[in-house]
Amino acid sequence: MIRSVSLLAALMLSACSTVPTRARYDLIGMPRADLIACAGVPDNRELLPGGEVLEWRQDQAVEGPLNIKTPFSLELDIGGRGTCHLVARLRQGRVAQIEYTGPSATLTGPYSACRPLVLACDHFLKRGKEQLSNKVRKS
């Protein structure tokens, strides 16, 4: 029983950092309009000779899952806090590279503070794959 609970907790914690890690590869090739539709309007934009770079900032510290507060304003934060900047390089109107900068590590993983920035895009990609597989089944 204890092993099952430990395994479940480990899987739940790792899920927070797998979304950004997966997004580094899954978003490659996504059209610019779809990226902005799921990630929101970028905070910064830089035009380059071969394309452009878009940046989204998660500057509000994301807390890890273990934060203990006691009476007399004593707090213990074991999870850590992190921020994240999502940087997307686009070529010919499509995502060519995704990188994360900033102290984004918390107890849940190295990029867990980046999860809010790419979560909607992850859901967007999953819905697109489901719709495509439904079309294939119908034909």
KAHUPE-V432932 format. One record per residue. N is the residue number from 1. PHI is phi in whole degrees, -180 to 180 (none if undefined). PSI is psi in degrees with one decimal (NA if undefined). OMEGA is omega as a letter, one per 40 degrees, with the letter a starting at -180 (* if undefined). Layout:
BEGIN
N:PHI:PSI:OMEGA
N:PHI:PSI:OMEGA
END
This chain:
BEGIN
1:none:-46.7:a
2:-64:-38.5:i
3:-62:-41.0:a
4:-63:-44.3:i
5:-65:-42.2:i
6:-63:-42.7:i
7:-65:-43.5:i
8:-62:-43.3:i
9:-63:-42.6:i
10:-63:-41.2:i
11:-66:-40.7:i
12:-66:-41.3:i
13:-67:-40.8:a
14:-70:-25.5:i
15:-63:-29.7:i
16:-66:-31.5:a
17:-97:-12.9:a
18:-77:-28.9:i
19:-60:-51.9:i
20:-63:-36.4:i
21:-65:-45.4:i
22:-62:-39.5:a
23:-63:-29.4:i
24:-59:-25.4:a
25:-108:-39.7:a
26:-69:-27.5:a
27:-82:-11.9:i
28:-61:129.3:a
29:93:-8.9:a
30:-67:135.8:i
31:-64:149.9:a
32:-55:-45.1:a
33:-61:-40.4:i
34:-68:-38.7:i
35:-62:-45.2:a
36:-70:-34.4:i
37:-64:-36.0:a
38:-95:-31.7:a
39:-94:-16.6:a
40:96:177.3:i
41:-71:129.1:a
42:-67:152.5:i
43:-78:-31.3:i
44:-139:153.0:i
45:-144:133.6:i
46:-132:122.7:i
47:-82:135.2:i
48:-123:161.5:i
49:-57:-36.1:a
50:-96:5.1:a
51:158:-135.7:i
52:-153:162.3:i
53:-121:129.5:i
54:-113:142.0:a
55:-132:132.9:i
56:-115:138.8:a
57:-117:128.9:i
58:-111:82.0:a
59:-88:-16.9:i
60:-76:126.3:a
61:-61:129.5:i
62:-95:125.4:a
63:-87:149.4:i
64:-72:174.0:a
65:-79:-6.3:a
66:-118:98.4:a
67:-132:114.6:a
68:-109:125.4:i
69:-115:134.5:a
70:-122:171.2:i
71:-60:163.1:i
72:66:28.3:i
73:60:28.4:i
74:-90:124.7:a
75:-125:143.6:i
76:-128:115.7:a
77:-114:102.5:a
78:-90:-24.3:a
79:-73:-24.6:a
80:84:167.9:i
81:-127:147.8:a
82:-147:156.6:i
83:-126:167.3:a
84:-151:145.1:i
85:-122:122.0:i
86:-93:123.8:a
87:-118:122.0:i
88:-117:125.8:i
89:-97:129.0:a
90:-116:139.7:i
91:-130:130.9:a
92:53:38.1:i
93:77:11.9:i
94:-130:151.0:i
95:-66:127.1:i
96:-111:-24.1:a
97:-158:141.8:i
98:-125:131.1:i
99:-137:157.0:i
100:-122:138.5:i
101:-129:164.5:i
102:101:164.0:i
103:-76:83.3:a
104:-98:3.8:a
105:-85:133.8:i
106:-132:-173.6:i
107:-59:-27.4:a
108:-83:-2.1:i
109:141:171.8:a
110:-68:-29.4:a
111:-118:20.1:a
112:-64:-27.1:i
113:-70:-16.1:i
114:-86:-12.5:a
115:-54:-45.0:a
116:-60:-28.6:a
117:-73:-30.2:a
118:-115:-1.3:a
119:-61:-43.7:i
120:-65:-35.9:i
121:-68:-36.4:i
122:-62:-45.0:i
123:-65:-40.3:i
124:-59:-44.8:i
125:-66:-41.1:i
126:-63:-42.6:i
127:-63:-40.4:i
128:-63:-41.2:i
129:-67:-39.7:i
130:-64:-42.8:i
131:-65:-39.4:i
132:-65:-44.1:i
133:-67:-32.8:i
134:-67:-39.7:i
135:-65:-39.9:i
136:-65:-40.5:i
137:-64:-37.6:a
138:-72:-27.4:a
139:-90:NA:*
END
